[in-house]
Amino acid sequence: MRKPVHFTFGNHMHWVDMQWLWGYDVLPGSVRDMLHLCRETGVKGNVNFDVVGYEKMAAECPEALAELRRAIAQGIIEPVGCSYGQPYGQFNGSESNIRQLTFGVRSTRRLLGVRPHAFWEEEFYFFPQLPQMLRQCGYTGACLFFQWTWHTPEVPREPHALIIWEGIDGSRLPTLPRNELNLHQWPEDFAPLFESKLLRDLEQPAIVQWVELMPSKDWMCRSEVLLPKLKELIANPEFEIVPGTLSEVIEKIGSAEAPLRRYTNDDVWHGMTLGKNGDKHPRTSRAAERSILAAESLAATASLLGRPYAQWDVYPTWELDEAWRELLAAQHHDNHECEGLCGSIGFTSMRRAEQLVRPIPGRVVQALASRVAGERGPHLSPNLLGWPVGGNAGSRKRPSNSTPPFGFRVEPSSTRAPVRQPKESVKRTKNTITLSRGSLAVTVDRRTGCMVDLRGPGTRGSLVSPEQSLLNCRTAVNGAERTFETTDVEIEREPGFGAMVTIRRKGRGGVSMTATVHLAVDADAVDVTLGFDVPRPDPGLLNALSIDHCVAFEDACLVANSPGAVHDVSGFVGARRKYPTGDWMTSPQWFEDLPRALTALSFVDFVDKRSASGRGLLVIHDGAQQFFVLENRLRQVLVTYDPWDEGNSDCRAGMMTRRLRFVPHGRLTNAQRVQLCSALEPPHAFSHLLVQRVSEAWSNEMPRTFGPLSVEGAPGVLATAFFRESSKSGEHLPDWVGHEMAQRSEGACTHPFVVRLVEYNGEPAEVTLKLVGPVASAAKTNLLGEIGMHVAAGEDTCWLDVTPAEPPEWAIDPNTSQCYEFRGQPLQWSQVTFRMRPREIATVYADMVMGRKEYRDLDAKRKIWATVHRTKGETAGD
């Protein structure tokens, strides 16, 4: 009797990079080589292309796409992963990861005729919220075996054939884990397999292999190379190989006895060289993502106010969708990992995304500002975030003068407060300079140029130890560590910023840096800008240009964020990184053993475990995500040289700048941390550039303060996106709620509104979502906007009861104590209520009647066009 052993493989290939560099035959060649492998051996497998690649195949090689569709229909091949652009998801924002999946699922269904159900990407794709996102897109299984290529990822190795992977919110997926039965794409990887104890001990073992098939002599993984060893495995007299796709293998093994695993970021290592080229790729991506989200929310908000629209239609759907497609493809792992090889094309796509959306915010704000005539005086200021900002948001003493979520505010010039310098004091001694404002104070040592004292509201003393201090930087160049010696510390005043301490430092080997320290204008925080002129660091993360963060208390809990979540972290032990010694394809490789490693998408918070008040120091950064936990400090990587980029690296730190914000604090919730760090993120940090002067005679045609929504009753829930979708989003998705909304409205609802919300505090929430104007219908859906039979079992989706609501506090005109008016009538408000699980990502679709498209009576104007071509002899002066 031969022991049954499940076998499946994943064929990983992509249009990004591969087809750019190897030519048009890559994807069709990979499909045909994969099908040849299946025909020769009788195995089944999975295709893992970037979904933008399927779109390119439809245009460039439809015959190969048709072959792939037939193999999928026959059950020989299953599409897996199906993210649009195969990114390193943990380095990108929450909404980017959601769009990677929603764009990917919709295009896969359209082009391949099936909906993806199994998530498996070859490059490392992991973060604690991912299981929830997958479940909400209809995925029913996954695999956590990531191949070593240029990167060296690590996930826990299991002695099981199947586990239940649980996300941070409790979402669960049956998953094939990382174990010793995983094979890389090399024939040499088969040899240890036959000696595996796990192969013999497991009742239902599963062999899982990654391949990257491309029938080119300039490539290392081809069916002709793999076939001999694969045939040898199939012919082994001890085992009966049972072929299956990933979903079939998961189903056959069954999840009844599978152990539960909740992996955190401390359990995994991404294996990438973060900091490479100054984190240019994720930083540029982050800015583009925020720009698209800002354009979406402004366009959606403006569409609620009817004609004249800022563009031809009610909403610039194609511009925004195309910008997402460009960005999602640009986020591809090869554009980041292989930055020196193909990153320039990725940056071109990011620029295209920015160029597509760049006109939208200005166009929208200008259109709003021009809706009344007269001399221009007051200011219209937009808010690009999903919660009120400025003013006295949340105050119970008087009506708030904050700017609404995703809205705008107009203040007449007669009542507009003059811009004043922040009230602060400057104290100089022989050795120190201290800037203070109220309970906020920072002291800079003139001799070292470091911050030696930092305190603020609720901290009860300094958060910095003078022996350790802040702003210590180091790097390694030409085999020697370089540190920076202070040469000058001076105080100056900058318009709009108040007093500013400027620190200049130099070191051996031509390294120099400049740091400016000042009290933030918009928060009880200290802003630091670092500028460097440094030669290229020596290879590797340990030689990177980095900065150390130290706090006065020893027993600190570290809190950091990842896409869609905030959680305690301690770091991964045992991280290794490999690099080539020369040519990346042919040279030997060397390894670097790293300290305890952690990543933080936007911030790290040091919280004193022994403090009853929860005092701490929140460090917000502008894109440098890699940290290492050392004995008495946390080291943040700013600039790294990655040898994989060879001579095409762009990592010289000259003229590079980095921004940090230090927020001393008492007790903070996770939602408050997210709100604090958003002020430093683009484009909100530059939203003042969108401010437009409007008419003094601003009439009742337009409300002076306007926003589309308000989230109430749940302090841990934040609105993270507000946009609209067209019927194209519901193509091939019968349970997309937009279909039902269109039927209920007799075709009037053509672009339903979408609100994305995230619960950050880890608490169950009773949410009241208020929406401006009458709402004909609303539903809580999955991420694709579905409700009904196609939604994964257990997901909390439902139609919502809509009731009238009291307006939010900021929607009340303080002069009349009535709601602001629109077109001469007080604005109405509606609300829906629903529950959210701890750390749940919720999506609400709504038919907001104010935003229904207003059609013009063009038939009444037909004569303008219908007869003009018969006009004879008439001139403008006739």
C-alpha positions, 0 to 999 in steps of 0.5 A: 500500500502506497501512502496517499500524499497530497500535492499542489504547486503554485506558478508565480509570474507577473507582468510587472518587471518580468514582462517589462524586462523579458518581453511579451512572451513571459505570461503566455510562455509561463501559461503554456509551460505550466500546462505542459508540466501538468500534461506530462505528470498529471498534477494539478496546480495554481496560477499566481499572476498579478491581476494587472497581468491578466488584463494585459493578457486580454489585450496582448495575448488573448489566445494564451488567456483562453488556454488558461481559462479552459484549464481553469474550467477543467479544474486543472488550474486554480487562480490563487492570490489574485491581488491586483499588483502583488505588493508587500502588503504590510508596507502599504496602507489599509485601504491600498490593501483592500483595493488590491483585493477588490480590484483583483477579485473583480478583474479575475472574475471578469477575465478568468470566469471564476472568483478566487477562493484561495489566497497564496502569494509567492512573496511575503504578504502578511499582516494581522488584519489580512484574514479579515480582508480575505474573508470579506472578499470571499476567500475560503482558504490560504497558504502561508508558504512564501518562497525565498527569492531576493528576500528571506521571509520567515513564518512559524514552521508547523508540524501540521498539514493544515492550521486555522489562521486567525486574524487580529479581529477573530476572522479565521481561514483554513490554511496550509502552513509553512512546514518541511514539506514545502518545496522551492522551485529548484530541483535540488529541493526534492532530495531532503523531501524523501527523508522527511519524518513529517511525510511519514508521520502526518496522516494526510501530508501535503507537499506544496511547491512554488515554481516560476515557470518561464521557458527561456534559457535566460531563466532558471525555472523551466518545466524541462528542469523540474520534470525529472525530479517531479516524475521521480516523486510521482513514481516513488513506490512508498507514496501515492501522489494525489494531485489537487489545486490549493482549494481542493487540498484544503478541502480534502485534508479537512479543518476539523482537527486543525490547530488554531494559530493567531500569528502576530507581527512578532512571529514573522519576518518580512525578509526585505531591506527596508530603508533601501534608497531611503524608503523611496518606494513605500514613501512615494506609494504612501503619498499617492495613496493619500492623494487618491483617498483625498480626491475620492472624498472631496469629489464624493462630498462635492457631488452631494451639493448638486450641479454645477459639478466639478466635472462632466458627470456626478463623480470622476469614476474613471480618473479615480479607478485608473489612478488606483490601477496605476498605484496598485501595479506600482506597489508590486513587490518587484518595484520595491524589492528589485528597485534598481532593476525595474523601480523606475517604471514603478515610480512612473506609474506612481507619478501617473496615479498622482497626475490623474488625481492631482487636478481633482481636489483643486477642481472640486474646491475651486468649483465650490468656491465659485458657486457664488459671485462677489468679491472674494474674502472668506476662506473655504478649508477642506478636511481630508480626514474622517473625523472633525479637525480643528476648532473645539471638536467634541466640546459640550460647552458650545457649538463646535467650530471644527471642520467636519469629516471629509467636509469643508468650512467657510468663515467670513473674513470679519470673524476670521481670527488673525494668524498668530505665532504660537505662545511659547517661551525660550530659555537659554543657559550656557549648555541648553536651550529650552522651548516651552508652551504650557506643559509642553517643553523640550530641552536641547543640549548645546554640546551634544545637539541632543534632546535631553529633556522632553515633557508634556501633558500627563507625563509627570516629568521628563520622558528622556534620560539625559544619559541616553537622550534623543537624536543620536544618529550613526552609519557605516561607510567604508568599513568604519562606523560614522557618528555625528559630532555637533558643531553648532546649535543656534536658535532662530525664528521661522514665520509660522513655526515660532522659535526653532533650534537648529543643530549642525553636525559633522563626522569623519568621512564627509558625513554631515547632518542638520536637525531642526527642533520646534514645537508643533503648531497644531498639537502638543508635540515636538517636530524634528526635521533631519537633513543628511549629506552622507555617502552611500552606507556600506551594504546591509541593514546593520550599516544603515544610516539610523537614529536611536530612540531612548526613553527615561523609563526602562519598563516600556511597552511598545505599540505600533500600527500595521495596515488597519490595526494597532497592537503591542509589539516586541519584535521578531527574534532570529531575522536574517537577510541575504545579499549577493556579492556581485551580479544578482543572478550568478554571484554567491550570497552572504547572510546578515544576522539581525537584532530583534526586528519590528516594523511600524507603518506610521508610529511607535509608542513607548508606554511606561508600564509602571505609570498609572497615568499611561504616560508615554512618548509617541514617535510618528515618522514619515515613512521609515518603517524598520526598527530594531530593538537594542539593549536600551534603545530602539534603532530606526533605519533611515537609509540602507544600501541594498546590494540587490540594487547593484550599481543602480541604487539611489541611496546616497543620503545627500539632501535627504530629509526625514520628519519625526514628531515626538508626542509626550502624552498621558493615557491614549487609545489606539484610535487617538494614536491613529488620529494623531499620526494622520496629521503628519501624513500626506496630503493632509499635511499640505491640505492648507494648499487647497484653501480657497477664497470665496465670496463675502456674499456666500449665500444660502445656496451653499452651507458655510459648514458641510460634511457628508457624515459623522461617526458617533457613539463609538470612540474606537471607530474611525471613518477611513475612506469615503467614495462612490462606485459605479455599476461596473463595480458590481459586474458579475457580482449578483449580490452587489447591493448597488443592483438592489439600490438601483431597482429600489430607486427606479434607476436614480441611484447610479453611484452609491456612496461607500463609507469604510470604518475601522474599530481600532481600540479592540472593543465591541462598538455600537455605531451610529453613522449619521449621513447628510440628507435623506437616505433611501437605503443603506446596507452593511456589506463585505469589502466588495459591497456584497450582501447575501449568499455569496458573502462568506459564512458568518460575516455580519452583513445586512440591510440597515434601518434608516431613521431621521437624525439630529444633526451633528454638533458641527452642523449647527449654525452658531448664529441661528442655533439651526442646522446650516441651510442648503438651497434655502432649506435646513439640511436634513440628517439620517442615521443608521446604527449597527454593531462592530466587532473589536477591530472589525473593518466595516463597509456601509453602502448608502443611496444618499438622495442628495447625491443622486445625479441631477440630469439637465433637460438637454432635449429642450436645448436641442435646437442649439445643436440641431440647426446650427449647421444650416445657418448661413451668412450670419456673423456675431455682429448680425 
